[in-house]
Amino acid sequence: MATKILIVDDLATNLLLLEIGLKQDGLEFVRAYDGAQALELSRESEYALILMDIRMPVMSGSEAIEAIRNEPENPNNNTPIIIITADQSTIINSQNYALDVLEFISKPIDIFYLRTKVGNILDAYRRTRSLSGA
């Protein structure tokens, strides 16, 4: 079974660039174009990692993350989340530090840094799944 990553951004180009930059065997990328869609997808399937933009229509990334974290039945309420944003004020906004995210990465993305970070998270996810027999 493929390891699933939920990638969330309102721009299809950004989603495609993430998929190309992070492509490796055994990964499946699921796209969401706003926070509401991400929240719905997070309820339906378990992900190894969520990469989330903040400024999006319908529901912001911050609102989606807060909802995911506060739903005990959501299979992703403890899933690692990395915020990827072009808005530098988001990174220093104290409210966003309360979201329980792993890291903030600014755009334009250093794909080599992101690939290393994602690789480490996925290694830990796979080890945990292996130990739990899942």
Secondary structure as UniProt FT lines:
FT   STRAND          3..8
FT   HELIX           12..22
FT   TURN            25..26
FT   STRAND          27..32
FT   HELIX           35..44
FT   STRAND          49..52
FT   HELIX           61..69
FT   TURN            72..73
FT   TURN            75..78
FT   STRAND          81..85
FT   HELIX           88..92
FT   HELIX           94..97
FT   TURN            98..99
FT   STRAND          103..106
FT   HELIX           111..132
//
